[in-house]
Amino acid sequence: MPIGKVIPGYQCVIVDEYLQPVTFGQQGELFVAGVGIFAGYLGRDSLTEKALVAINGQVFYRTGDLVRLDDDGLLYYVGRKDHQIKLRGQRLEPGEIERCVLEASSLITSCVVVKWGDDHLVAYVQSDDISEKELRQHCESHLPSYMVPSVFTVLKQLPLNANGKVDRQLLPAPDFSSLLSSSTSDVNYDQTAEPNTELEARIHSLWCELLGHTRIPTAASIFSIGGHSLLLMQLYHRYKTTFDFDTQALNIAQLFKHTTIIDHARLLAQSINAEQCHREQWFPLCITQGPLSFAQERIFLDEQVRLMSKDKNVYAVPLIYRLSCVLSSLSISRLRRALHSLVKKHSILRTKISTDTNGVLIQTVLPSPDCEHGYFGFSVTSVDNEQTNMLEILRSSDLFDLATGRVLHCQIIRQHTHSFDDNDDQLSDGDIISFNIHHSAFDGGSAGTFLRDLSVAYESDAELETEGNALQYIDYAAHERQLDISASADFWRAQLDGYDLEHGLVLPVDRHRLSNNERSGRAWMGQFSFDDDLSRSFLSFASLHNVTPFQLGLATFYAYLFKLTGGQQDLCV
């Protein structure tokens, strides 16, 4: 919607989320400066800081309006920034979706789109005669899949506030059960709706698990039953771990184009390698000593060369939780017994790393712990400032001892604001439980299993059941060493072919490595801290470009090396 040009006496700039000017035709937030700008809000300094921003020494008012500027200097209103939605890494403008919905029928008199929870868009439509099916079909044919609302709620009258605007607080909760019912109503549950093959049945099971349904028509699109792009990416990963298929023959883009169980079964059937489907299955070896996995070996050796660093727990994986004991309290002694049970079930939590007589790194599973010997650290402290104490814990030098199999440390932090006796076994609201597990025994994917088993052990206050045929990590490490990795080795040799590994990066350093290429023990590790604004901008930029913070940080580091080396492009680090 055009809103005119800048009037005399005022100056307008259009900037992005990082306060950088945008180009012609690009959307941004409108900032206004000039004779009509006020000095601030009386007695409300925090509000003034948000509304007034200094740009190049001049005070601008942040309007919150999203606009764009054409080549003739004409401003076009796009919408409000405070109504902008960020969903699954994508920034969405509800106004664009609302305009699409309004164009679906002349019977629609009003529409508002809101974000519900973390994963859903809900469109509230004011109309007397239109179906959700019509609205969905229209949006799917005019909008990208990630912009199509999950649920359409048709109302005879949208709730209004005293100013005659839609009162978003009074909008009814959406009925998500319609996600499945709408798809099942179009497909009768006959031979075409139920899985007809073993492959379809396995895919159906994965869909039900990820979407939280018990029954899904095989001809229903995943986007019509509550699915979204991130869920489809998770599904693709599950396909890769469940079925052994050629990723060159089946990529995730094909799943976006073909969105039903029947489609996925057909694509997977074409991509699965029949010989690999019948490969030898890995069985438990029932061993207590064996080689390290490649990951364990890399982590252990890397940690050894960092021993001169002040941060000796670089491979600590922390899980930190603040308690909210609404219905019941948490028992410290019972939690400790649950950890004993967990360590007994998962042998990797009581595995030590050492060298054999030939100097080869090996791992040894220690006997199941008793109540006196738990192989894990456990401590309870009382503090006034838990943040300071948490930093001390993470920097502690005795969290782990790989030589004795201590890879888990549990720290309970109780606040002085609570009244309790020294022998009190109960934790209160606001108390903190911190689990630190060494990365040689744990990663991000292990957290779900760890917390699930810990919860079961705590609730039952009994030992966890151990499956006799369950693979332990030491079994995986032994099987991994038998794999043929020649193809992977050839790939990386080809990637590094022609690179001068002896040359290294031309860095402006003040100290040089010894001539024998060994570490001098005087290495320095720099640590940089971001303030809150820069941290928010960093995370927002990563989310906007659909990359992880690690990927963005690594790219920034590469760019930093590029600058330091004077433009050296071949960075082998």
C-alpha positions in Angstrom: 0.0 0.0 0.0 1.6 3.3 -1.1 1.7 5.9 1.7 3.5 8.8 -0.1 6.9 10.5 0.1 8.9 12.1 2.8 7.6 15.5 3.8 9.8 18.6 4.2 11.5 18.9 7.6 11.7 15.2 8.1 14.2 12.5 7.3 13.4 8.8 6.8 15.7 5.8 6.8 14.7 2.2 6.2 16.9 -0.3 8.0 17.2 -4.0 8.6 17.2 -5.8 12.0 20.9 -4.8 12.4 20.2 -1.1 11.8 21.9 -1.3 8.4 20.2 0.6 5.4 18.4 -1.5 2.9 18.3 -1.1 -0.9 15.5 0.1 -3.1 12.6 -2.3 -3.1 13.9 -4.2 0.0 11.6 -4.4 3.1 12.8 -2.8 6.3 11.7 -0.8 9.4 10.9 2.9 9.0 12.9 5.3 11.2 11.9 9.0 11.2 13.9 12.1 12.3 13.0 15.7 12.1 11.2 18.7 13.8 8.3 16.6 15.1 10.4 14.0 17.0 9.8 14.2 20.8 12.5 14.2 23.5 11.3 11.1 25.2 8.7 9.6 27.5 8.5 11.3 30.9 9.8 9.1 33.7 10.0 6.1 31.4 13.6 5.8 30.4 13.4 2.2 29.3 10.6 3.0 26.8 12.5 6.0 25.5 15.6 3.8 24.8 13.4 1.5 22.7 11.6 4.2 20.8 14.5 6.6 20.1 17.7 5.4 18.4 20.8 7.4 17.5 22.0 6.8 14.0 25.1 8.7 12.8 24.7 11.2 15.7 21.0 12.0 14.9 18.0 10.8 16.9 15.5 8.8 15.0 12.0 7.5 16.1 11.5 3.8 15.6 8.0 3.6 14.1 7.7 -0.2 14.1 6.3 0.0 10.5 7.7 -2.2 7.8 8.0 -0.4 4.5 9.8 -0.4 1.2 11.0 2.4 -1.1 10.7 2.4 -4.8 13.0 4.1 -7.3 10.8 7.2 -7.4 11.1 7.8 -3.6 7.5 6.5 -2.9 7.1 4.6 0.4 4.9 1.4 0.5 3.5 0.2 3.8 4.0 -3.6 4.3 2.9 -4.2 7.9 3.8 -3.9 11.5 7.1 -5.3 12.8 5.5 -6.2 16.1 3.1 -8.5 14.2 5.9 -10.2 12.3 6.1 -13.9 13.0 9.2 -16.0 13.1 8.3 -19.7 12.5 10.7 -22.6 12.1 13.6 -20.2 11.1 11.5 -18.2 8.6 10.4 -14.6 9.1 6.8 -14.3 8.0 4.6 -11.3 7.5 1.0 -12.2 8.6 -0.4 -9.4 6.4 0.7 -11.2 3.3 -1.0 -14.4 4.4 -4.1 -12.5 5.4 -4.4 -10.8 2.0 -4.1 -14.3 0.3 -6.9 -15.6 2.6 -9.2 -12.6 1.8 -8.7 -13.2 -1.9 -10.1 -16.8 -1.5 -13.7 -15.6 -1.5 -15.8 -12.4 -1.5 -17.7 -13.9 1.4 -14.7 -13.3 3.7 -15.0 -10.0 5.5 -12.0 -10.2 7.8 -9.0 -12.3 8.6 -6.2 -12.4 11.2 -3.3 -14.8 11.2 -1.5 -15.6 14.5 1.3 -17.8 15.6 0.2 -20.6 18.0 2.9 -22.3 20.0 6.2 -22.9 18.3 5.1 -24.8 15.2 1.7 -23.6 13.9 0.1 -20.7 12.1 -3.6 -20.3 12.7 -5.9 -18.2 10.4 -9.1 -16.9 12.0 -11.6 -16.0 9.2 -14.8 -14.1 9.5 -17.3 -15.5 7.1 -20.8 -17.1 7.0 -20.2 -19.6 4.2 -16.7 -21.0 3.4 -15.0 -24.3 4.4 -11.6 -24.9 5.7 -10.9 -27.1 2.7 -11.5 -24.3 0.3 -9.3 -22.0 2.2 -6.5 -24.5 2.4 -6.6 -25.3 -1.3 -6.5 -21.6 -2.2 -3.5 -20.9 0.1 -1.6 -24.0 -1.0 -1.9 -22.8 -4.6 -0.8 -19.3 -3.9 1.7 -19.5 -1.0 4.9 -21.4 -0.1 4.2 -24.5 2.1 5.8 -22.9 5.1 3.3 -19.9 4.9 0.2 -22.0 4.7 -1.7 -22.0 8.1 -1.9 -25.3 9.9 -5.5 -24.6 11.0 -8.3 -22.4 9.6 -10.9 -21.3 12.2 -14.0 -19.9 10.6 -16.1 -17.5 12.9 -19.2 -15.5 12.2 -17.7 -12.6 14.1 -14.1 -11.9 15.2 -13.8 -10.5 18.7 -13.1 -6.8 18.8 -11.7 -4.5 21.4 -13.1 -1.0 22.4 -11.2 0.6 19.5 -12.9 -1.7 17.0 -9.7 -3.7 16.3 -9.5 -7.5 16.5 -8.8 -8.5 20.1 -6.2 -11.3 19.6 -6.4 -12.2 23.3 -10.0 -13.3 22.9 -9.5 -15.5 19.9 -10.6 -19.1 20.6 -8.0 -21.9 20.9 -7.7 -23.7 17.6 -8.9 -27.3 17.2 -5.8 -29.2 16.1 -7.7 -32.4 15.9 -9.1 -31.1 12.6 -5.6 -31.5 11.1 -6.1 -35.3 10.9 -9.9 -35.4 10.5 -9.7 -33.0 7.5 -7.4 -35.4 5.7 -9.2 -38.5 6.7 -12.6 -37.1 5.6 -11.3 -36.9 2.1 -10.0 -40.5 2.0 -12.1 -43.4 3.0 -10.2 -45.9 5.1 -10.1 -48.7 2.6 -7.2 -50.4 0.8 -6.0 -47.1 -0.5 -5.7 -45.4 2.9 -4.1 -48.2 5.0 -0.5 -49.2 4.4 -0.4 -52.0 1.8 3.3 -53.0 2.0 5.8 -53.6 4.7 7.7 -50.4 3.6 4.6 -48.3 3.8 3.8 -49.7 7.3 7.3 -48.8 8.5 7.0 -45.3 7.1 3.5 -45.0 8.6 5.0 -45.8 12.0 7.6 -43.1 11.7 5.0 -40.5 10.7 2.8 -41.4 13.6 5.7 -41.2 16.0 6.8 -37.7 14.8 3.4 -36.3 14.3 1.8 -37.7 17.4 -1.0 -39.5 15.6 -2.1 -43.1 15.8 -3.5 -43.4 12.3 -2.6 -41.5 9.1 -4.0 -42.0 5.6 -1.3 -43.1 3.2 -2.6 -40.6 0.6 -2.6 -37.6 3.0 0.0 -34.9 2.5 2.2 -34.4 5.5 1.5 -30.6 5.3 -2.2 -31.2 5.7 -1.9 -33.0 9.0 0.3 -30.7 10.9 3.7 -31.3 9.3 6.1 -28.6 8.4 9.5 -28.2 6.8 11.6 -28.8 9.9 9.6 -31.9 10.7 10.2 -33.2 7.1 13.9 -32.7 7.6 13.7 -34.7 10.8 11.8 -37.4 8.9 14.5 -37.5 6.2 17.1 -38.0 8.9 15.0 -40.9 10.4 14.7 -42.4 6.9 18.5 -42.4 6.6 19.0 -44.1 9.9 16.2 -46.6 9.4 16.7 -47.5 5.8 20.0 -47.8 4.0 19.5 -45.8 0.8 21.6 -43.9 -1.6 21.4 -40.2 -0.7 22.5 -39.3 -4.2 19.4 -41.0 -5.5 17.0 -39.5 -2.9 17.4 -36.0 -1.5 15.2 -34.0 0.8 13.9 -31.8 -2.1 12.1 -34.8 -3.5 10.3 -35.3 -0.3 9.1 -31.7 -0.4 7.6 -32.3 -3.9 6.1 -35.7 -3.0 4.5 -35.5 0.4 2.4 -38.7 1.1 3.4 -42.0 2.6 2.7 -43.7 -0.7 5.1 -41.2 -2.4 7.8 -41.7 0.2 7.5 -45.5 0.0 7.9 -45.4 -3.8 11.0 -43.0 -3.6 12.6 -45.1 -0.9 12.0 -48.4 -2.7 13.8 -46.9 -5.8 16.8 -45.7 -3.7 17.3 -48.6 -1.3 20.3 -50.7 -2.1 19.1 -54.3 -2.0 22.5 -55.7 -1.1 23.0 -53.3 1.7 19.5 -54.0 3.1 20.7 -57.6 3.9 24.1 -56.6 5.4 25.3 -58.3 8.5 23.5 -57.2 11.6 25.5 -56.0 14.5 25.0 -58.1 17.6 26.2 -57.5 21.2 29.7 -58.9 21.8 29.4 -59.2 25.6 33.0 -57.8 26.0 34.4 -55.6 28.8 37.5 -54.4 27.0 38.1 -53.2 23.5 39.3 -50.5 21.2 38.1 -46.9 21.4 35.7 -45.6 18.7 37.1 -43.1 16.3 35.2 -40.3 18.1 36.5 -41.4 21.5 40.0 -41.6 20.3 39.8 -38.1 18.7 38.3 -36.6 21.8 40.8 -38.2 24.2 43.9 -37.3 22.2 42.6 -33.7 21.6 42.0 -33.3 25.3 45.5 -34.4 26.2 47.1 -31.6 24.2 44.8 -29.1 25.9 45.9 -30.0 29.4 48.0 -26.8 29.7 44.8 -24.8 29.1 43.0 -23.3 32.1 39.7 -24.8 30.7 40.2 -28.5 31.4 36.6 -29.4 30.8 36.3 -28.4 27.2 34.5 -31.6 26.4 31.9 -31.3 29.2 28.3 -31.6 28.0 26.1 -29.8 30.6 22.4 -30.4 31.2 21.2 -27.7 33.7 17.6 -27.6 35.1 15.9 -25.2 37.5 13.3 -27.1 39.6 9.6 -26.2 39.6 8.1 -28.4 42.3 4.5 -27.6 42.0 2.8 -30.8 43.0 5.6 -32.7 44.8 9.2 -32.2 46.0 12.3 -34.0 44.7 14.3 -36.3 46.9 18.1 -36.0 46.8 18.8 -39.5 48.0 16.3 -41.0 45.5 17.9 -39.0 42.7 21.2 -40.5 43.6 19.8 -44.0 43.6 18.3 -43.3 40.1 21.8 -42.3 38.9 23.2 -45.6 40.3 20.6 -47.5 38.3 21.3 -45.5 35.2 25.1 -46.1 35.4 24.4 -49.8 35.9 22.3 -50.0 32.7 24.5 -48.0 30.4 28.1 -49.3 30.6 29.5 -46.3 28.8 28.9 -44.3 32.0 31.3 -46.6 33.9 34.0 -47.0 31.2 37.6 -46.0 31.7 40.1 -45.1 29.0 43.7 -46.3 29.3 46.6 -47.8 27.3 47.5 -51.5 27.0 51.0 -52.9 27.3 51.7 -51.9 23.6 50.6 -48.3 24.2 47.4 -48.7 22.3 44.3 -46.8 23.6 41.6 -49.1 25.0 38.4 -48.8 26.9 37.4 -51.0 29.8 33.9 -51.4 31.2 34.0 -51.5 35.0 31.8 -53.7 37.2 28.3 -52.6 38.0 28.4 -50.1 40.9 27.1 -50.7 44.3 25.6 -48.2 46.7 29.1 -47.2 48.0 30.9 -47.0 44.7 29.0 -45.1 42.0 31.7 -44.1 39.4 30.1 -40.6 39.3 30.5 -37.4 41.1 27.7 -36.1 43.3 27.6 -33.0 45.4 25.2 -30.6 47.1 26.0 -27.0 47.8 24.2 -23.9 49.0 24.8 -20.6 47.3 23.6 -17.0 47.2 24.5 -16.5 43.5 24.0 -19.7 41.6 25.3 -18.2 38.3 28.7 -17.6 39.8 28.7 -21.1 41.3 27.7 -22.7 38.0 30.8 -21.1 36.3 33.0 -22.4 39.1 31.6 -25.9 38.6 32.1 -25.9 34.8 35.7 -24.7 35.3 36.4 -27.3 38.1 39.3 -29.5 37.4 37.8 -32.6 39.0 34.5 -33.1 37.2 35.9 -36.1 35.3 38.6 -38.7 35.5 38.7 -40.9 32.4 41.3 -43.1 33.9 38.9 -44.3 36.6 35.7 -44.2 34.5 34.2 -41.1 36.1 32.5 -39.4 33.2 29.4 -38.1 35.0 29.1 -35.4 37.6 25.8 -34.3 39.3 25.8 -31.0 41.1 22.8 -29.8 43.2 22.7 -26.1 44.0 20.4 -25.0 46.8 19.6 -21.4 47.3 20.0 -19.7 50.7 16.6 -18.0 50.2 15.0 -21.3 51.2 14.8 -22.5 54.8 16.0 -26.0 55.2 18.0 -28.1 57.6 21.5 -29.4 56.7 20.0 -33.0 56.6 17.0 -32.0 54.6 16.6 -34.4 51.7 14.0 -32.4 49.7 14.7 -29.9 47.0 12.6 -26.7 46.6 11.4 -24.4 43.9 14.2 -22.6 42.2 16.9 -25.1 43.2 19.2 -26.2 40.3 20.3 -29.7 39.2 23.3 -29.8 36.9 24.5 -32.9 35.1 27.9 -32.7 33.4 28.8 -35.7 31.2 32.1 -36.1 29.3 31.7 -36.0 25.5 33.6 -39.3 25.1 30.5 -40.9 26.6 27.7 -38.6 25.6 26.4 -36.2 23.0 23.3 -34.1 22.2 21.5 -37.2 20.9 22.1 -39.0 24.1 20.1 -36.5 26.2 16.7 -38.0 25.5 17.7 -41.5 26.5 19.5 -40.2 29.6 16.6 -38.2 30.8 14.0 -40.8 30.0 15.8 -43.6 31.8 16.6 -41.3 34.8 12.9 -40.4 35.1 11.8 -44.0 35.0 14.5 -45.0 37.6 13.4 -42.1 39.9 9.7 -42.8 39.6 10.0 -46.5 40.2 12.9 -46.2 42.7 14.2 -49.5 41.4 16.8 -50.8 39.1 16.2 -50.3 35.4 15.6 -53.4 33.2 18.5 -54.3 31.0 17.9 -55.9 27.7 20.1 -58.9 27.1 20.5 -58.2 23.4 21.0 -54.5 23.7 24.2 -53.0 22.1 26.5 -51.1 24.4 28.8 -48.4 23.2 31.8 -50.7 23.4 30.1 -53.1 21.0 29.6 -50.2 18.6 33.3 -49.2 18.8 34.4 -52.8 18.1 32.1 -53.1 15.1 33.1 -49.7 13.8 36.7 -50.8 13.7 35.7 -53.6 11.3 34.0 -51.3 8.8 35.6 -50.7 5.4 36.3 -47.0 5.4 38.5 -47.0 2.3 35.8 -45.0 0.3 35.7 -42.3 3.0 39.5 -42.2 3.2 39.7 -41.9 -0.6 37.2 -39.0 -0.5 39.2 -37.0 2.0 42.5 -37.7 0.2 40.9 -36.3 -3.0 39.7 -33.2 -1.1 43.1 -32.5 0.3 45.0 -33.5 -2.9 47.3 -30.7 -4.0 47.2 -28.8 -0.7 50.6 -28.1 0.8 50.1 -29.4 4.4 53.6 -28.3 5.3 52.9 -24.7 4.3 50.1 -23.8 6.7 48.5 -20.4 7.1 50.4 -17.2 6.9 49.3 -15.6 10.1 50.7 -12.5 11.8 51.6 -14.3 15.0 54.0 -13.1 17.7 55.3 -16.6 18.4 56.2 -19.3 16.0 55.9 -23.1 16.2 59.0 -25.0 16.9 61.0 -26.4 14.0 60.1 -30.0 14.9 56.4 -29.1 14.6 55.6 -30.1 18.1 53.5 -28.1 20.5 55.6 -25.9 22.9 53.1 -26.0 25.7 52.7 -22.2 25.5 49.6 -22.3 23.4 47.0 -19.6 24.1 43.2 -20.1 23.7 41.3 -16.9 23.4 37.7 -16.4 24.7 35.4 -13.7 23.4 32.2 -12.7 25.1 29.2 -11.2 23.3 27.0 -8.7 25.0 23.2 -9.3 25.0 22.5 -7.2 21.9 25.2 -8.8 19.8 24.2 -12.3 21.1 20.6 -11.7 20.0 21.7 -10.4 16.6 24.0 -13.4 16.2 21.3 -15.9 17.0 18.7 -14.1 15.0 21.1 -14.0 11.9 21.7 -17.7 12.3 18.0 -18.5 12.5 17.1 -16.2 9.6 19.6 -18.0 7.4 18.7 -21.5 8.7 22.1 -22.4 10.1 23.2 -23.4 13.5 25.1 -21.0 15.8 28.1 -23.4 15.4 28.0 -23.1 11.6 27.7 -19.3 11.8 30.6 -19.1 14.4 32.8 -21.3 12.2 32.0 -19.2 9.1 32.9 -16.1 11.1 36.1 -17.7 12.2 37.0 -18.6 8.6 36.3 -15.0 7.5 38.5 -13.8 10.3 41.3 -16.1 9.1 40.8 -14.9 5.5 41.3 -11.3 6.8 44.3 -12.2 8.9 46.0 -14.0 6.1 45.6 -11.2 3.6 43.1 -13.0 1.5 44.4 -16.6 1.6 41.4 -18.6 0.3 42.5 -22.2 0.7 42.0 -22.5 4.5 42.9 -26.0 5.7 42.5 -25.8 9.5 
